[in-house]
Amino acid sequence: MFASFFPKPKIFFPAAILWTALCMVLWYAVARDVGPQLSIGGLVGFPYPPADANGSEIAVETARNIWLYQYMIVTGAIFVAVVGRILPHRWFWWSAGVSAALIFFIWFRVQLDVMINNWFGVFYNLVQQALAKPGTITQGQFYGQLGDFALIALVSVFTSVFTGFVTSHYIFRWRTAMNDFYIAHWQRLRHIEGASQRVQEDTQRFAETLERLGASLINALMTLIAFLPILWGLSAYVKELPLVGPVSQGLVFVAVIWAVFGTVLLGVAGIRLPGIEFRQQRVEAAYRKELVLGEDDASRAQPPTLHELFQHVRANCFYFYLNFLYFDIVRYGYLQVNALVAYIALGPTIVAGPLTLGVMQQVIRAFGRVENSFQYLVNAWTTIVSLISIYKRLKAFESMMLDQPLDPIESAATPPEEQ
């Protein structure tokens, strides 16, 4: 699953994590401060301004972001070049090179989200001023703010479309690598239940699902890195929490505690789902295989056999629905309460009145971004369930190639309540 696409995964992935950690340390320790000397942002209209320039704080922040993009591109290119030299692989440019590019695009989209969050603060303060004191702003100011948003949104749309296009090709290359790998061992693998489906369908689903989960995880981490300092700063406006009283940086602690609570809650509620999902795929494969054999062999796919196989499908489906019932009760109940958590935490501050509308919007959005980042497992749990099931099916192929015993679930033909 991994070795077919990535160069020596047991080395590649730890090396990528260590390199990322090292680059982050170097950025905050040294690289961030040498931007005025090394950045080429001036060539595209984003130079570092003189220290005494008016409005230099915003200009410096913009120039620093441009310098960060350069830093990420250079450090990513160094890692890809070193990996290509030390760990040559047929799919190296896609697995290493395109992975690095996708990570950069994810970070760029997070930065666009930060820009939109800042825009919300300015725009809603402008709206509040216009509503409270008519005539204090002009139409030019109002539509100018909408124009700023349109420009950010246009860049965001282009980036999202381009990232989606590249990701589609990335997933298909990964599927191709797995397909070629399994086809090369087909004579040994074809005897396992549902072998054709595992090669044709599960490889695609595995690459697509894992890429989506991986991108979501990276996005959650980068969003946390970008928005946690923002929420920390905005928490200065919130002096008190309901039932708790005065708490310093209370919003950050509320986001963390609520997310951890939800992750544990859904983990307990859904712990049985991966095995049930795997068994569902297995009984479906057995039923489909008999139907396919019956197309060419009149002695196969007889009604009694099909009835028995479909009964397995039916029983497992009902068992699956039952287990998903209480899981969905927990999940949707948690998510509905989740929509109110930020407003509940802000209750005493809103009632006391020190917040402007713009600041409140910034706080709500930043809180939501930080909270969603910590809730990665909550939001991805059903996808993880599906991925675990697909992984088990493909892992059986590797066990066959290595003459290792199969997982006991491979021989479980019926749902637990029928055994």
C-alpha positions in Angstrom: 0.0 0.0 0.0 2.8 2.5 0.8 6.0 0.9 -0.5 4.5 0.7 -4.0 4.3 4.5 -4.1 6.6 6.0 -1.5 10.4 5.4 -1.3 11.0 3.2 1.8 8.1 4.4 3.9 9.6 3.4 7.2 12.4 5.9 6.5 10.6 8.4 4.3 7.8 9.4 6.7 9.9 9.8 9.9 12.4 11.7 7.9 9.7 14.0 6.6 8.4 14.7 10.1 11.8 15.3 11.5 12.7 17.7 8.6 9.5 19.6 9.1 10.1 19.9 12.8 13.7 21.1 12.2 12.5 23.7 9.6 10.0 25.0 12.0 12.6 25.4 14.7 15.0 27.2 12.3 12.2 29.5 11.2 11.4 30.8 14.6 15.1 30.7 15.8 16.9 32.3 12.8 15.2 32.4 9.4 12.2 34.6 10.3 14.6 37.5 11.2 16.8 37.3 8.1 13.9 38.0 5.7 14.9 41.6 5.0 18.3 40.4 3.8 17.3 37.3 1.8 13.7 37.7 0.7 13.1 38.4 -3.0 9.6 39.6 -2.3 10.6 43.0 -3.6 10.7 41.6 -7.1 7.0 40.9 -7.0 6.0 44.1 -5.2 6.2 43.0 -1.5 9.5 44.4 -0.2 10.3 44.8 3.5 9.5 48.5 4.3 11.8 50.9 6.2 11.4 50.6 9.9 10.1 54.2 10.2 7.5 53.9 7.3 3.9 54.7 8.0 1.7 51.6 8.3 4.9 49.5 8.4 3.4 46.9 10.8 0.9 45.6 8.1 3.5 45.9 5.4 6.1 44.0 7.4 3.6 41.2 8.2 2.8 40.9 4.4 6.5 40.8 3.5 7.2 38.2 6.2 4.4 36.0 4.8 6.0 36.3 1.4 9.4 35.4 2.9 7.8 32.4 4.7 6.5 31.1 1.3 10.0 31.3 -0.1 11.4 29.5 2.9 8.8 26.7 2.6 9.5 26.3 -1.1 13.3 26.2 -0.6 13.2 23.8 2.4 10.7 21.6 0.6 12.9 21.5 -2.5 15.9 20.5 -0.5 14.1 17.6 1.2 12.7 16.3 -2.2 16.2 16.6 -3.8 17.9 14.7 -1.0 15.2 12.0 -0.9 15.5 11.6 -4.7 19.2 11.1 -4.4 19.3 8.8 -1.4 16.0 6.8 -1.9 15.4 6.6 -5.7 11.9 5.3 -6.6 9.8 5.0 -9.7 7.0 7.2 -8.3 9.4 9.6 -6.5 8.3 12.8 -8.2 4.6 12.2 -7.4 5.0 10.7 -3.9 7.6 13.1 -2.6 7.5 16.1 -5.0 3.8 16.5 -5.4 3.2 15.8 -1.7 5.5 18.7 -0.8 3.6 20.9 -3.3 0.2 19.9 -1.8 1.4 20.7 1.7 2.4 24.2 0.5 -1.0 24.8 -1.1 -2.7 23.7 2.1 -0.7 26.3 4.1 -1.4 29.0 1.5 -5.2 28.3 1.8 -4.9 28.5 5.6 -3.3 31.9 5.2 -6.1 33.0 3.0 -8.5 32.0 5.7 -6.5 34.1 8.2 -6.9 37.1 5.8 -10.6 36.5 5.6 -10.8 36.4 9.4 -9.1 39.7 9.6 -11.4 41.1 6.9 -14.4 40.1 9.0 -13.2 42.2 11.9 -12.8 45.3 9.8 -16.0 44.8 7.8 -18.3 44.2 10.7 -16.9 47.1 12.7 -17.6 49.2 9.6 -21.2 47.9 9.5 -21.7 48.6 13.2 -20.4 52.1 12.8 -22.7 52.7 9.8 -25.8 51.4 11.7 -25.0 53.2 14.9 -24.0 56.6 13.3 -25.6 57.0 9.9 -23.6 59.0 7.4 -20.2 58.3 9.1 -19.0 56.0 6.3 -19.2 56.3 2.5 -20.4 53.8 -0.1 -16.9 53.8 -1.4 -15.6 52.5 1.9 -18.4 49.9 2.1 -17.9 48.5 -1.5 -14.2 48.8 -1.1 -14.3 46.3 1.7 -16.5 44.0 -0.4 -13.9 44.3 -3.2 -11.1 43.3 -0.9 -13.1 40.2 0.0 -13.8 39.4 -3.6 -10.1 39.5 -4.4 -9.2 37.1 -1.5 -12.1 34.8 -2.5 -10.9 34.8 -6.2 -7.5 33.7 -5.2 -9.0 31.1 -2.8 -11.2 29.7 -5.6 -8.3 29.4 -8.0 -6.1 27.8 -5.4 -8.8 25.3 -4.4 -9.6 24.3 -8.0 -5.9 23.9 -8.9 -5.2 21.9 -5.7 -8.2 19.6 -6.4 -7.0 19.0 -10.0 -3.5 18.1 -8.9 -4.9 15.9 -6.0 -7.0 13.9 -8.5 -3.9 13.0 -10.5 -2.0 12.3 -7.3 -4.6 9.8 -6.1 -4.7 8.1 -9.5 -0.9 7.7 -9.6 -1.0 6.2 -6.1 -3.8 3.8 -7.2 -1.7 2.9 -10.3 1.3 2.1 -8.2 -0.7 -0.2 -6.0 -2.5 -1.8 -9.0 0.8 -2.6 -10.7 2.2 -4.0 -7.5 -0.7 -6.3 -6.8 -1.1 -7.4 -10.5 2.6 -8.5 -10.4 1.6 -11.0 -7.7 -1.9 -11.8 -9.0 -1.4 -15.6 -9.3 -0.9 -15.8 -5.6 -3.5 -13.2 -4.7 -6.4 -14.3 -6.9 -7.5 -17.1 -4.5 -8.5 -14.7 -1.7 -12.1 -13.8 -1.3 -13.0 -10.8 -3.5 -9.5 -10.4 -4.9 -10.7 -8.6 -8.1 -12.6 -6.0 -6.0 -9.7 -5.4 -3.8 -7.4 -4.7 -6.7 -9.9 -2.8 -8.8 -11.9 -0.8 -6.2 -10.1 -1.0 -2.8 -6.8 0.5 -4.2 -8.7 3.5 -5.5 -10.7 3.9 -2.2 -7.6 3.5 -0.1 -5.5 6.1 -2.0 -8.4 8.6 -2.1 -9.5 8.1 1.5 -6.0 8.2 2.9 -5.1 11.3 0.9 -8.2 13.0 2.1 -7.5 12.2 5.7 -3.9 13.1 5.4 -4.7 16.5 3.8 -7.3 17.1 6.5 -4.8 16.3 9.2 -2.2 18.6 7.7 -4.8 21.3 7.3 -5.9 20.9 10.9 -2.3 21.2 12.2 -1.6 24.3 10.0 -4.9 25.9 10.9 -4.0 25.3 14.6 -0.6 26.9 14.0 -2.1 29.9 12.3 -5.3 30.5 14.4 -4.2 29.5 17.9 -2.1 32.7 18.4 -5.0 34.7 17.0 -7.4 33.1 19.4 -4.9 33.5 22.2 -4.7 37.3 21.5 -8.5 37.7 21.1 -9.1 35.9 24.3 -7.9 39.0 26.1 -11.3 40.5 25.4 -13.0 37.6 27.3 -12.4 38.1 31.0 -15.0 35.6 32.3 -16.5 32.2 31.5 -20.0 31.0 32.5 -20.0 29.0 35.8 -16.2 29.3 36.0 -15.7 33.0 36.5 -12.6 35.0 35.6 -10.1 32.8 33.6 -7.1 34.0 31.6 -7.2 32.9 27.9 -10.4 31.0 28.7 -11.5 30.5 25.1 -8.4 28.5 24.3 -9.0 26.1 27.2 -12.7 25.8 26.3 -11.8 24.8 22.7 -9.3 22.2 23.8 -11.4 20.7 26.6 -14.5 20.5 24.4 -12.6 18.9 21.5 -11.0 16.3 23.7 -14.3 15.4 25.2 -15.9 15.0 21.8 -13.0 12.9 20.5 -13.2 10.5 23.5 -17.0 10.3 23.3 -17.1 9.4 19.6 -14.2 7.1 19.9 -16.0 5.0 22.5 -19.3 5.1 20.6 -17.7 4.0 17.3 -15.1 1.5 18.5 -16.9 -1.5 17.0 -17.6 0.1 13.5 -14.4 -0.8 11.7 -14.8 -4.5 12.1 -18.5 -4.4 11.1 -17.7 -2.3 8.0 -15.0 -4.9 7.1 -17.4 -7.8 7.4 -19.9 -5.9 5.3 -17.5 -5.6 2.5 -16.6 -9.2 2.8 -20.2 -10.6 2.5 -20.9 -8.2 -0.3 -17.9 -9.5 -2.2 -18.9 -13.1 -1.7 -22.4 -12.3 -3.0 -21.1 -10.4 -6.0 -18.5 -13.1 -6.8 -21.2 -15.8 -7.1 -23.3 -13.5 -9.4 -20.3 -12.9 -11.6 -19.5 -16.7 -11.8 -23.1 -17.3 -12.7 -22.8 -15.2 -15.8 -20.6 -17.8 -17.5 -21.4 -21.0 -15.6 -25.0 -22.1 -15.4 -24.3 -24.4 -12.4 -23.3 -21.4 -10.3 -25.5 -18.6 -8.8 -28.4 -20.9 -8.1 -31.3 -19.4 -6.1 -30.6 -21.3 -2.8 -27.0 -20.3 -2.8 -27.8 -16.7 -3.7 -30.5 -16.6 -1.0 -28.0 -17.8 1.6 -25.4 -15.3 0.6 -27.9 -12.4 0.5 -29.1 -13.4 3.9 -25.5 -12.8 5.2 -25.6 -9.4 3.5 -29.0 -8.6 5.0 -28.0 -9.7 8.5 -24.8 -7.7 8.5 -26.5 -4.6 7.1 -29.0 -4.6 9.9 -26.3 -5.2 12.5 -24.3 -2.3 10.9 -27.4 0.0 11.0 -28.0 -0.8 14.6 -24.5 0.0 15.6 -24.5 3.2 13.5 -27.8 4.3 15.2 -26.3 5.0 18.6 -23.1 6.3 17.0 -25.1 8.9 15.0 -27.1 9.8 18.1 -23.9 10.7 19.9 -22.2 12.3 16.9 -25.1 14.6 15.8 -26.0 15.4 19.4 -22.4 16.5 20.0 -22.2 18.6 16.8 -25.5 20.4 17.5 -24.3 21.4 21.0 -20.9 22.3 19.3 -22.6 25.1 17.3 -23.4 26.9 20.6 -20.2 26.4 22.6 -18.5 29.6 21.5 -21.6 31.7 22.1 -22.1 30.1 25.6 -18.4 30.9 26.4 -18.8 34.5 25.2 -22.2 35.0 27.1 -20.9 37.0 30.0 -18.7 39.1 27.7 -21.5 39.8 25.2 -23.9 40.8 28.0 -21.3 43.1 29.6 -20.9 44.8 26.2 -17.1 45.4 25.7 -17.0 43.6 22.3 -17.6 45.3 19.0 -19.5 43.3 16.3 -16.3 43.0 14.3 -14.2 41.6 17.2 -17.0 39.2 18.1 -17.0 37.8 14.5 -13.2 37.4 14.6 -13.4 35.6 18.0 -16.2 33.3 16.8 -14.4 32.4 13.5 -11.0 31.9 15.2 -12.6 29.8 18.0 -14.3 27.7 15.4 -11.1 27.1 13.4 -9.1 26.2 16.6 -11.9 24.0 17.8 -12.3 22.2 14.5 -8.5 21.6 14.4 -8.7 19.9 17.8 -11.8 18.0 16.6 -10.0 16.3 13.7 -10.8 12.8 14.9 -14.4 13.8 15.6 -15.0 15.1 12.1 -13.1 12.3 10.4 -14.2 9.3 12.4 -16.6 7.8 9.9 -13.9 8.2 7.2 -11.4 6.5 9.4 -13.8 3.6 10.0 -14.0 3.1 6.2 -10.2 3.4 5.8 -9.5 0.8 8.5 -11.8 -1.6 6.7 -10.1 -1.0 3.4 -6.7 -1.3 5.0 -7.6 -4.7 6.5 -8.7 -6.0 3.0 -5.5 -4.8 1.3 -3.3 -6.0 4.2 -4.6 -9.5 3.5 -2.9 -9.3 0.1 0.4 -8.6 1.7 0.0 -11.4 4.2 -0.6 -13.8 1.3 2.5 -12.6 -0.5 4.6 -13.1 2.7 3.0 -16.4 3.6 1.7 -14.9 6.9 -1.5 -16.0 8.6 -4.6 -14.0 7.6 -6.6 -12.0 10.2 -9.2 -14.2 11.8 -11.9 -11.8 10.5 -11.1 -13.1 7.0 -12.8 -16.4 7.9 -15.8 -14.8 9.6 -18.5 -15.2 7.0 -21.5 -14.0 9.0 -22.4 -11.3 11.5 -21.6 -12.0 15.2 -25.3 -12.5 16.1 -25.6 -15.4 13.6 -22.5 -17.3 14.7 
